[in-house]
Amino acid sequence: MRVIFAGTPEFAAVALAAIHAAGLEIPLVFTQPDRPAGRGMQLHASPVKQFALQHQIPVAQPTSLRLDGKFSDQAQQAHALLASTPHDVMVVAAYGLILPPSVLAIPPHGCINIHASLLPRWRGAAPIHRAIESGDAETGITIMQMDAGLDTGDMLLVAHEPISAQDTTGALHDRLAALGGRLIVDALRHLMEGRLPATPQPDIGVTYAAKITKDEAALDLRLPATTLLRKINAFNPAPGASIQTGDSVLKIWRAERVEARGEPGLVLAADAHGVTVACGEDALLLTELQKPGGKRLSAANFLQGYAMHAGQRLQQAS
């Protein structure tokens, strides 16, 4: 089984490593172009590219795969490379580029996607964030046969993963990445054996996981504490939930719901246990915070260098 792989972030790199460890041949990897990052805005290779180079796997980095788009020359070269590289199937995981029908038609067994949700729930760009934000009790990995739609293809394998009340996107991401790596190897082995049946997705239960924007991370303290806690967990580690006090915008990384009443935004207590702020329903105990330019700190350490007190007012970051 020869597998061409397409992916970009750490989630995809975990799957690529699992395929490589299983002994399957990987003649080519597609990943997005290097991006500037860090204080110096130096170009950085994606985690997928880094793994491929470490294991002497050829890498292609087209800006687009659309033959009718702005980068049609790169797309044509990518099509030619894909068609000329002997392979059986293409595995796709968080690649970040649209695969047009002209690409989907090239691999003999088509393109198989590793999607971090229980389809058809949370099709789209941010399924892990949205599952936590919505208070879902579970999520999972769906291995699906790609078609021209947005995560609409037939399901090949499914595995479930529970979501706890303490789960952040970062923690759940890591578990799902590992699960996706195991499941894609199982799917490829089933494919080699000719026993990978496809099941159409149901029409009921379709939801879309829109891309996360920074504006969403500003906490509206008029909402119930339970809702806000889900947002804090969903936006950890990025973009980070935020509130405003005076001229400062604080990042909130960890919190707990507590039973307390007060006008939304009013600080009820600030001590070594945390900062208790009233919400539209109940209150939040903020236990890990970060001031502008500072580090993430426990509430006890944070309050040693940043004054907060009962009666202070917090508001939605602008």
N, C-alpha and C positions, 0 to 999 in steps of 0.2 A: 504494500500500500504506500503510494507516494503522495505526500500531502503538501500542497502549497498553502502557506499560512498568511493571513492578513489580519493585522491588529496593531495597536499602538501603546496603550498604557499598561500599568502593572497587571491589571486584571487579565489582559491578553497574554502578557509575558508568562504568567503562571501556567496558562493553558499550553503555550508553546513549549515550555519546559517539560510539561507532562507528556506531550506527544513525543518529544525528543527522548525522554527517559524510557518510554515504552518501546523504543527501538525502531520507530517508523521513520521512513526516509522523508526528509524535508529538503527538496531541491531548491526552494525559493521562498523568500519572505517578502511580503509587502507591508510597509508601514508609512506613516505620514512623514513629511519632510522635517528635518531638525528645526527646533523652535528656540528662540531666545528665551532665557530664563535666568533668574537670580539677579542680584544687585548689579552685576556687570552686564546683564543681558547678553551673555555669551550663548552661542548655539549649543543646544544639548540634544543628543540622540534619544529617541524614545526607549523605554525599557525593552520593547520588543527588538529594536535594532541592536541594543547593547547585548542582548542574549544571542542574537543571530551572529554577530561578529565574534563573540567569544567562542562560538562553536563552528566557525568557518562556514556559515550558511550564507549564500548570496542574498543581497538585499536590494529591493527596488523601492524608490520613494517618489512616485508621481504626485503632483499637486492635485490632479483630478483624473478620473477615469471616464469622463464624459467626452465622447467623440465630437459632440457638437458644442462644446463649451469653450471657455476662454483659453484653456490649456490643451487644446486638441492635439498638438504635437506630442506632448507628454503622454496623453491618453492613448494615442496610436502606438507609441513605443511600448507602453505597458501592455496593451492588447497583444502585440506581436510577441513580447517576451512571455506572456502567459501561455499563448498558443504554441510557442516553440519549446517550452519547458515540459518534458514528459512528466505527467502526473495523473492521478486518479480522481482526486477530489480537492476542493479548496475549503479550508476551515477559516471562518471569519469570527473575530471576537473584538468588539469595541474598536473597530478600525477607524471610524470617523469620516470615511468617504462613502458616498453613495455608489453602490455597484449597479450599473445600468444593465438592462437585459443582455446587451452584447457581451458583458463579462460573465453573467450568470450562465450563459449558454456554452462557454468554453470547456470547463472541466467535465470529464466524462460522467462523473456522478454528481455534478452540480456543485453548489456552494452550500455549506452547512454552517449555521450560525450558533454561537453560544450566547444565549440571552439570559440576563440575570433577573428573571421573574417567572411566575407561573402563567404563561400565556393562556388566554388573550388579555389577562390583566397586566397593565403597565407595559404596553408597547411603547417604544420610543427611547429617548435619550437618557433619562434619569430614573430608571426603575427602582434602584435601591433607595435613593432619597425619598421618592414618592411613597414607597411602601411603608417606610418608617413614619413619614409625616402624616400619613393617613391612618396610622394605628393598626395596620394589618397584623394579624397574629402569626402569619407565616408568609414566606416567599419561596424562592427556589431557583433552579436552573432549568431552562427548556432548551434542548438541542432541536433545532428546526431546520427544515429545508428551505432555503431562501427563494423568494419569488420577487416580483417587481414591486410589491406593496411594502408598507412599513411594518415589519415584523408580523406579517400575515401568513407566512408559509406553514406547511404541514409540520406537526410535531413528531419528532422521532424518539426522543427520550425525555423524561421529566424526573427531577428529584426535588424533594421538599426540604425546606430549612426553616425552623421556628424563629420568630423574632421576639426577643424579650423586651421588657419595658426599659431596660438599661442600654439596649443596643444603639450604637451610633452607626452612621453610614460607614465610617472607617472600619469598625469591627465586623459589621455584616459583610462589607465588601471583601474582606480577607477570607472569611469563611466561604462565601459564594465563589470566589476565585478558585480556591482549592477544590470545591465541589465541581465547578465547571471543568477543571482539568481532569478530574477522575472520570466525569461523565462523557467528555468528548473522546477519551481513550476507549471507553466501553462502546461508544457509538461507532468508532472507526473499526473496532474489532468485529462488531456485529455486521458492519458493512462488508468487510472482507469475507465474512462467512455467508453473506447473502441473506441475512435475517435482520433487517432494519426496517420494519414496516412503518408507514407514514399514516398519521391520523390528522384529519383536518381540524383546525381550531374551531371551537364552538362560536356561534354568533352571539351568544349571551355572555355578558361579563366583560366586554371590551372596555378598557380604559387606556388613556394615553399619559405617559410620563414626560411632560414637557421639560425642556432644559431648564436647569436652575439658574435664576438670575440673582445678582447681588441685592437688588431691591427687596426680594422676598425675605432676606435674612434679618431685616429690621423688625423687631418684635413689637407688635401692637398689644400693649398690656391690658387693653380692654377685653381681650379674648380670655377664655378659660385657661387656667394654669395647665390643665392636661393637654390642651391644644398647643400651647407654647412650649411645653416640655418636648413634645414630639418634634416640633420645629428645631429646637436646640439640638436634639439628637440627630435629626436628619441633616442639618447643616454643619455637622462636625465630621470631618475636618475642614470642609470647604462648602460655602464661603465663610462660615462662622456666623452664628446668630449675634445680633447686636442690639444695644439699648443706648440711650443718650442721657447723660447727666451734665447739666451745664453746657459747656462747649466741648466736652469729651464724649467720644463714642467708645463704649466698652464692648469687647467681645465676651460672650457668655458661652462657655464650653461644656459646663456640667451644671445640672440643677436637679432639684427634687420638688415634687408637689407636696404642699403642706396645707392643712386646714387652718385658714386664718381669713379675716375679713378686713377690708379697708378700701379706700378709694383707689381705683386702678392707677398704678405708678407710684404709690406711696411706699416708702421704705418703712417697714414695721420694726425691723431690728437689724443690727449689723455687728456681728461678733465672730468669734473663732469658728463657730459652726457654719456661718455663711451669712449672706445678705438676704433677708426676707422681704420680698416686694409683693404688694397686693396686686391681684389680677381681676379680671372681670368676674371670675369665679375662683374661690380659694386663693392661694398664693404660691409663689415660687421661692424656694430656698436656693440661692445662687451659690454654688460651691467651688466653681473654678472660673476665674475671670482673667481678663487681659486688658491692660490699658494701652493706649496708642504708643507704639514703639517699644512696648514691654514684652515680657514673656508670659506664657500661660502659668498661672499660679493658683494654688489652693486659696480659698477665701481667707484663711488665717494669715497666710503670707502676703496676700494682696492688700489686706487692710493695714498691714504694717507700713506700707508706703503710699497708700491712697485712702484719703479720709472719706468715709461714708458713715451716715448716722441715721437713726430713726427720725422720721419727719421729713427727710429729704425726698425730693420728687424725681422720678425717672420718667422718660418719655420715649416714644418711638424715634429711632435714629432717622435723621433727614438726609 
